[in-house]
Amino acid sequence: MPERRLIETAAGALAERAVAAARGLTRDGHAIDDHQVVVERVAYAATEARVIGELAAAPAELAALATCAAAELAAAIRYRLAPVAPLLGLTTAYDAEAEAAIAAGIAPAAVERVGAAAIAARGRLGWALDEMLGEVRSNVRAFAEREVAPHAERIHRHDELVPERIIEEMAKLGYFGLSVPERYGGHELGNLAMVLTTEELSRVSLAAAGSLITRPEILAKALLAGGTEDQKQTWLPRLAAGEIMAAISVTEPNTGSDVAAVACRAEPTDGGWLISGQKAWCTFAGRADVIALLARTGAGGAKGLTLFIVDKPRFLGHEFAAAQPGGGTLTGKADRTPGYRGMHSFGLAFDRWFVPAAQLVGGDAGIGRGFALQMAGFAAGRLQTCGRACGLIQAAVEATASYVAERSQFGRPIGDYGLTRYQLGRMAARLVAARAISYAAAGEMDRDERAAATLAAMAKLFACDVAVEVTQLGQLLHGGWGYAEDYPISRYVADAQVLPIFEGVRPILALKVVGRALMAPRG
Ligand SMILES: Cc1cc2nc3c(=O)[nH]c(=O)nc-3n(C[C@H](O)[C@H](O)[C@H](O)COP(=O)(O)OP(=O)(O)OC[C@H]3O[C@@H](n4cnc5c(N)ncnc54)[C@H](O)[C@@H]3O)c2cc1C
């Protein structure tokens, strides 16, 4: 059996035993909160085992990197489970054959070899695609390098808003409608095309272009899951055409992970609803034409929440105030952040802001369904974020491979040293692993959206952690220059930090999304 396959079998079996034992301990997930550390560790180990499985689909020319990645992940699973193994009655040892395959995969010589190859290729790692997807990727890459790259540093350093021209050009090229069905004005190219597009844009800039598709994508998926036919026909073509930009507003100053506790209220009035309350961290809320807003229409808990499409005027600054003829007001102020600049994330205050009845997602039947629709949207958003993470990782690998090839110390390029090659090898292997699970989740989402939700959450969990790790490692390999604003690696580090925070902050995503799904009784 090839090494990667041996590792996959052993790691998969260990993760399965851990999941089964954790399911018993938590009584099929009913007692997750009594065993949080166990569930978080098991969920993460199961995610890593899934990544190893998905590495089987890596193109043949990446086989050596895939084996390194699989070996490192299998070793990590054992380490991750060690503190909870006694509680689960688990032994974490692999059999001798698997141990030997893991040892060979993470051996310094093996990793240095792939690192040297990555340096020689200046970090440009391919991933063979079919003709249509290959064309999508190369077209987006050309667009990103021509239209976005020249603005990326300036937008980041001066915290400027994404230029309208980028939005207009992306709209013309159809980037906002990639996964929207054709009958609603989209291109229906599928989720992998959407992920690849996002990846190429994020490789150049996470905030100036890479994140623009996220919000339309989340709202489109929520509408497809629960909008009325009229709403789909009204909003989806406009979203797909980039005619309207959307923001997503769930988080509040006192409500983050516990989404069911959202307090901002919507009260019925003549012909619609009046929104009153505070929201937090609403990205792109200034420039957006509409906000997909989760508000309370009923009693406490998830069942009292409803999703609205709220119109608002465009504003281009860091602060805004709007008033409606009927007396409603909306104010917004952006919070300063070290990275993810260009879209700005706003605290919002609504006071009796009117929303027409037709903009309650799902119509009357949508009252109390907002939580479920928002979650459907987030599953797609997480997949989109996988593309964002992969783009940033690719950028960091390229920047670092070029830097270590050119920088000399002690009389030799630093890329000639074994330790540097080893680190580059790890970075490249992690990139292949992040792509493997992200692309698999995209394919699964095309086949069965509901079933894909857990895989998309696993992919988001993993790829975002890799983005943080690889950008930081890249920064270290740049030495002091990695901390200088003139080198883009410092921007990649600042941008990557946000990825494990939104769409389910890392511990909650592992515990309450992936963990909960894994602990549920098997059908
Ligand atoms: C730049 C940026 C942009 C954003 N954009 C948007 C946006 O466009 N729209 C939007 O709605 N939101 C947005 N968010 C908000 C983001 O989704 C939230 O920050 C995130 O969901 C976490 O919520 P919180 O910050 O309130 O953290 P909290 O929920 O307070 O969690 C903080 C920490 O507490 C711990 N914790 C919480 N609950 C538990 C528990 N039950 N068990 C164990 N540990 C727990 C975890 O370690 C967690 O990391 C954005 C955030 C940022 C930083």
The ligand as an SDF file (V2000), in Angstrom:
LIG
                    3D

 53 58  0  0  0  0  0  0  0  0999 V2000
  -13.2140   41.8500   11.3170 C   0  0  0  0  0  0  0  0  0  0  0  0
  -14.4820   41.1840   11.6980 C   0  0  0  0  0  0  0  0  0  0  0  0
  -15.5290   41.1480   10.7940 C   0  0  0  0  0  0  0  0  0  0  0  0
  -16.7500   40.5590   11.1460 C   0  0  0  0  0  0  0  0  0  0  0  0
  -17.7920   40.5890   10.2520 N   0  0  0  0  0  0  0  0  0  0  0  0
  -19.0250   40.1970   10.6590 C   0  0  0  0  0  0  0  0  0  0  0  0
  -20.1710   40.4110    9.8280 C   0  0  0  0  0  0  0  0  0  0  0  0
  -20.0490   40.8860    8.7010 O   0  0  0  0  0  0  0  0  0  0  0  0
  -21.3870   40.0760   10.3170 N   0  0  0  0  0  0  0  0  0  0  0  0
  -21.5640   39.5450   11.5680 C   0  0  0  0  0  0  0  0  0  0  0  0
  -22.7040   39.2700   11.9600 O   0  0  0  0  0  0  0  0  0  0  0  0
  -20.4880   39.3200   12.3830 N   0  0  0  0  0  0  0  0  0  0  0  0
  -19.2350   39.6410   11.9590 C   0  0  0  0  0  0  0  0  0  0  0  0
  -18.1440   39.4500   12.7860 N   0  0  0  0  0  0  0  0  0  0  0  0
  -18.3640   38.9630   14.1340 C   0  0  0  0  0  0  0  0  0  0  0  0
  -17.8750   37.5440   14.3480 C   0  0  0  0  0  0  0  0  0  0  0  0
  -18.6940   36.6430   13.6460 O   0  0  0  0  0  0  0  0  0  0  0  0
  -17.8770   37.3110   15.8680 C   0  0  0  0  0  0  0  0  0  0  0  0
  -16.8030   38.0750   16.3940 O   0  0  0  0  0  0  0  0  0  0  0  0
  -17.7320   35.8660   16.2240 C   0  0  0  0  0  0  0  0  0  0  0  0
  -18.9020   35.1730   15.8830 O   0  0  0  0  0  0  0  0  0  0  0  0
  -17.4690   35.6470   17.7100 C   0  0  0  0  0  0  0  0  0  0  0  0
  -18.3530   36.3700   18.5000 O   0  0  0  0  0  0  0  0  0  0  0  0
  -17.7800   37.3010   19.6790 P   0  0  0  0  0  0  0  0  0  0  0  0
  -16.7520   38.1770   19.0940 O   0  0  0  0  0  0  0  0  0  0  0  0
  -18.9190   37.9470   20.3680 O   0  0  0  0  0  0  0  0  0  0  0  0
  -17.0540   36.2830   20.6680 O   0  0  0  0  0  0  0  0  0  0  0  0
  -17.7060   35.4680   21.8610 P   0  0  0  0  0  0  0  0  0  0  0  0
  -18.9150   34.7370   21.4210 O   0  0  0  0  0  0  0  0  0  0  0  0
  -17.8240   36.3480   23.0510 O   0  0  0  0  0  0  0  0  0  0  0  0
  -16.5820   34.3870   22.1090 O   0  0  0  0  0  0  0  0  0  0  0  0
  -15.2910   34.7090   22.6290 C   0  0  0  0  0  0  0  0  0  0  0  0
  -14.6110   33.4300   23.0690 C   0  0  0  0  0  0  0  0  0  0  0  0
  -15.3320   32.8960   24.1730 O   0  0  0  0  0  0  0  0  0  0  0  0
  -15.2670   31.4920   24.1690 C   0  0  0  0  0  0  0  0  0  0  0  0
  -16.6430   30.9510   24.2460 N   0  0  0  0  0  0  0  0  0  0  0  0
  -17.8180   31.5700   23.9210 C   0  0  0  0  0  0  0  0  0  0  0  0
  -18.8550   30.7470   24.1490 N   0  0  0  0  0  0  0  0  0  0  0  0
  -18.3400   29.5860   24.6230 C   0  0  0  0  0  0  0  0  0  0  0  0
  -18.8990   28.3390   25.0060 C   0  0  0  0  0  0  0  0  0  0  0  0
  -20.2050   28.0860   24.9760 N   0  0  0  0  0  0  0  0  0  0  0  0
  -18.0530   27.3600   25.4050 N   0  0  0  0  0  0  0  0  0  0  0  0
  -16.7280   27.5600   25.4290 C   0  0  0  0  0  0  0  0  0  0  0  0
  -16.1480   28.7150   25.0570 N   0  0  0  0  0  0  0  0  0  0  0  0
  -16.9370   29.7160   24.6670 C   0  0  0  0  0  0  0  0  0  0  0  0
  -14.5500   31.0590   22.9090 C   0  0  0  0  0  0  0  0  0  0  0  0
  -13.2090   30.7810   23.2060 O   0  0  0  0  0  0  0  0  0  0  0  0
  -14.6200   32.2880   22.0370 C   0  0  0  0  0  0  0  0  0  0  0  0
  -13.5170   32.3340   21.1710 O   0  0  0  0  0  0  0  0  0  0  0  0
  -16.9020   39.9770   12.4240 C   0  0  0  0  0  0  0  0  0  0  0  0
  -15.8350   39.9890   13.3250 C   0  0  0  0  0  0  0  0  0  0  0  0
  -14.6380   40.5800   12.9720 C   0  0  0  0  0  0  0  0  0  0  0  0
  -13.5260   40.6070   13.9710 C   0  0  0  0  0  0  0  0  0  0  0  0
  1  2  1  0
  2  3  1  0
  2 52  2  0
  3  4  2  0
  4  5  1  0
  4 50  1  0
  5  6  2  0
  6  7  1  0
  6 13  1  0
  7  8  2  0
  7  9  1  0
  9 10  1  0
 10 11  2  0
 10 12  1  0
 12 13  2  0
 13 14  1  0
 14 15  1  0
 14 50  1  0
 15 16  1  0
 16 17  1  0
 16 18  1  0
 18 19  1  0
 18 20  1  0
 20 21  1  0
 20 22  1  0
 22 23  1  0
 23 24  1  0
 24 25  2  0
 24 26  1  0
 24 27  1  0
 27 28  1  0
 28 29  2  0
 28 30  1  0
 28 31  1  0
 31 32  1  0
 32 33  1  0
 33 34  1  0
 33 48  1  0
 34 35  1  0
 35 36  1  0
 35 46  1  0
 36 37  1  0
 36 45  1  0
 37 38  2  0
 38 39  1  0
 39 40  1  0
 39 45  2  0
 40 41  1  0
 40 42  2  0
 42 43  1  0
 43 44  2  0
 44 45  1  0
 46 47  1  0
 46 48  1  0
 48 49  1  0
 50 51  2  0
 51 52  1  0
 52 53  1  0
M  END
$$$$
